[in-house]
Amino acid sequence: MPIDCISYQKSGFFSKLIVDYLDEKSVIIPFYNRFPKIENFKDQIEEKGFNYNCNDNKKRQILVSELEKQYSNFEISDATKNNIKLLTNSNTFTITTGHQLNLFTGPLYFIYKIVTTINLCKQLKKEYPKQNFVPIYWMATEDHDFEEINYFNFKNEKIQWQNESLGPVGRLSTKGLKNVLLEFSSEVGGSENATYLIDLFEKSYLDHSNLADATRFLANELFKEEGLVILDGDSIALKKLFIPYIKEELLHQTSFKKVSETSDKLSDYKIQVNPREINLFYIENTLRERIILENGIYKVNNTSITFTESEIFLELENHPEKFSPNVILRPLYQEVILPNLCYIGGGGELAYWLELKSNFDANKVTFPILLLRNSAVTITYKQKEKINKLELSYADLFTYQQELLDKKTKEFSKFSVDFTEQKKALKKQFEALFEIASQTDKSFTGAVKAQEIKQIRGLENLEKRLLRAEKRIYNDRLMRILALQNEIFPNQSLQERRANFSEFYLEFGNDFLNKILSELKPLDQEFKIITL
């Protein structure tokens, strides 16, 4: 029976930076605050509590008031209501994940991010019963990359929203999504679970006027009983709390200096994001454009809007909602307004967070613990039977296809398809010839070397031909292995990056979400294999 997990480090799907982070390599230690271990949250609670609560509860009152306003037109569970209320208390902290407003949640890993956040709160409550822990989903409502979020995949078919957007996607009208609903309805059939999914899509997108409200309704419906709290940072009240940090950015470009220094120190790794001199956008109606400083004048890129220093500070005081942090400053904004202990993200997200600690230090804001979200591969019991019958391990399924074919062919073969010993023996023979060659004309040494290379290559070619011959003998078995791997890893990529939750909900209903909630363990650094 295969073990139902594989370490992230051995999965082959994470960058060297993330693997070294997970391995707690000394070279990475300066770039984070505390490693995500249950015992490390004790000091994180103490540090964040002091850093966040030093303003006489003002932030908490503003945060709760804003959340109540954002939820005013939504039916929410008692668990969510209670969590919002708890945020007024100085012993309440948040665990946060963030995500774009992908159509119908987008890739499956959105579900895993939320579940990781919820489950970590439960685990922390058991370990630290005197504190409260609230799961937060930070909606990336101010992003303007519409093409990244305007579709989801359903059974390898791309269901797409044909529309245009240049400004913050959260403000985008949901008009036009009826056609998407009709397309989705035609794909899912007429079962009880299909009816639920169609109704969920309709209530989310057709009964709400903008994408932010639609996404809030959708995430709330899926996780309301778990007390999930959904936050939209596109808020005047919350932006007012961030005004001092925006001023710092406009005046001194601190983030550019600090993040650039860190990027240089991480030059042995692939850098995820590069900072701008000013890491802010300006929002005007449906546009979101970068703020640029040229010769003492602040300009809004691709527009005629300009400000002097005094004018832009006046604009900031009067309209903080028009100033939008980019990927470099958004994490700082989040940690300023939330009593947050830990940020949960994917490998790409954590890679850019690791560039940011020095900027947090410069702004005197506690840097959160960084936790790689749970990853999982969901299989059916029928697929599990095939795995066992084909004598596969779960590690085999994570192997690149050519490597997998070679490995299994060698395992199936009745004799060794490996000429390593023969090559060693050949090299031993040539050692004696080289001894003779060293005592005669140098040209003979060259002839011996050329012959050695020729014969080694000959053995390597024979080895490859033997492997191909064995593959032909075991072709049927190998093709069944590839077919199974392609089912579980569509297009040789991770299932969680392509499939949408609706595929699994259609077949398994609430059992799917309940299984995910019960099996994902936030602090385990392992790909979980979940069988349904």
Helices and strands as residue ranges (DSSP letters): E 5-7, H 8-11, H 16-22, G 29-31, G 38-40, H 41-52, G 53-55, H 58-70, H 78-86, E 92-99, G 103-105, H 109-127, E 132-139, G 146-148, E 151-154, E 157-160, G 169-171, H 178-188, H 192-201, I 202-206, H 211-223, G 224-226, E 229-232, H 236-241, H 243-252, H 254-265, E 280-284, E 287-294, E 297-300, E 306-307, H 309-318, G 320-322, E 323-325, H 330-337, E 340-345, H 347-353, H 357-362, E 369-372, E 375-379, H 381-389, H 394-397, H 401-412, H 420-437, H 442-473, H 475-488, G 490-492, H 495-498, H 501-508, H 510-519, E 526-531
